[in-house]
Amino acid sequence: MADQSSRAGERYASAQILEYAARTHHPEDRALARAFEAPARHGMPEIQLGPAEGRLLGLLLRLSQARKVVEIGTLAGYSACWIARALPPGGHLWTIESNPKHAGVAAEVIGEAGFGDRVTIIRDDAVAVLSKLNDSGPFCAVFLDADKGRYDLYGRWALENLRLGGLLIADNAYLFGRLLGDSDEAKAMRRFHEEMALHFDSVCVPTPDGLAVGVKMTPAA
Ligand SMILES: C[S@@+](CC[C@H](N)C(=O)[O-])C[C@H]1O[C@@H](n2cnc3c(N)ncnc32)[C@H](O)[C@@H]1O
């Protein structure tokens, strides 16, 4: 059930409700908890997914039986651990991170969690490096979580390199509340939404900053 207030954006979750739901539905194992704490331990920005979003990402990948996944924006490897955990045997994640310190911490965290064999960290700018991944595709899923002003480019790459039925998932799709603004970043994010809607069966899930999720329905032109 929804009502007018919740449709208009009002949230009923208090900190206590969020804490209860997290404790009940997604207690994290030790490796994931360590991965979540890694940015704070290493003096990095604490801008990783929340635990519920991490679990949702893993569930979506498992539901779609994703084997080959690309992530843009590794940070310390928290979301990468959720993705790697959802992969079937033989599955692989390529995760792209341009900050050398972040990539180094992520390598340590992902190795400690036991996922080193199924994750390749690409230490480069996503725009520069994405085309080098084309030959490893088609991919089953692409997760965008970096460099919001270029989501339109990343969305086009995903359209060209996902299999039909593949998943495109993008965090911060409300652009921290600036989605409807006049900045180049906002315009790029709106292009991303509009192009995604043309080729994907898609929805923007109203998480605190919007999580766009779509299944590729039409081949790239
Ligand atoms: C929001 S964080 C990623 C969080 C991570 N997905 C998680 O949930 O654990 C964004 C990361 O993307 C990196 N980044 C920013 N611009 C990038 C680019 N153009 N190419 C690759 N990585 C980039 C940043 O250094 C940062 O570590």
The ligand as a Gaussian input file, in Angstrom:
#p B3LYP/6-31G(d) Opt

LIG

0 1
 C       30.926000       6.447000      -4.697000
 S       32.546000       5.812000      -4.782000
 C       32.262000       4.101000      -5.163000
 C       31.692000       3.323000      -4.020000
 C       31.683000       1.837000      -4.245000
 N       30.921000       1.492000      -5.443000
 C       31.053000       1.143000      -3.045000
 O       29.819000       1.211000      -2.918000
 O       31.802000       0.538000      -2.247000
 C       33.187000       6.434000      -6.305000
 C       34.607000       5.999000      -6.643000
 O       34.792000       6.231000      -8.017000
 C       36.102000       6.732000      -8.245000
 N       36.043000       7.486000      -9.509000
 C       35.625000       8.775000      -9.692000
 N       35.685000       9.113000     -10.991000
 C       36.137000       8.013000     -11.650000
 C       36.422000       7.742000     -13.011000
 N       36.225000       8.652000     -13.965000
 N       36.869000       6.513000     -13.344000
 C       37.054000       5.564000     -12.385000
 N       36.824000       5.776000     -11.076000
 C       36.354000       6.980000     -10.699000
 C       36.401000       7.554000      -7.007000
 O       37.799000       7.655000      -6.821000
 C       35.707000       6.753000      -5.913000
 O       36.602000       5.851000      -5.323000

